[in-house]
Amino acid sequence: MDISKLVAQNYAASKTAMAPEGSGGSAFAGVAQDFMSTLRASESTAMSAMTAGADPHALVQALAQTELAVQTAVTVRNKVVEAYQEILRMPV
């Protein structure tokens, strides 16, 4: 019996068993797309408010949504950096 084949089979079986539910990469991509669409919508509303005199209430609402999206992105970034720093501080 070849031990390397047995190890490889067990590793492959545990790798699929430990895989996360769903695909995390596509979930993150969806969040990034939502963030970008919020920024684009706010930018187009701001441009139309400057050039065509769009509704000022829509402009304020778009700016508030953009501010919230940016604050959320900064908070997530800060948490990721904090977690990375904690990992670096762990003894090996």
C-alpha positions, 0 to 999 in steps of 0.5 A: 500500500502506497502511503503517499496515495493514502495521504493524498486521498485523505487530504483531498477528502478533508479539503472538500469537507472544510470548504466554506459554504458558498463561494466567499469570493463571489460574495465579496465581488457582489459587495464591491459591485454594490459599493461601486454602483452606489458611488456611480449613482451618487456621482450621476445624481451630483452631475445632474444637480450641477448641470440640469438643476436636479432635485436637491433632495435627491442630491442630499440623499445620494450624498448620504448614501455615498457617505454611509458606503464609504464609512462602511468600507473604511470600517471593514478595511480597519477591521481587516488591518487590525486582524492582520496585525493580530496575526502578526503578533502571534508567536510562532 
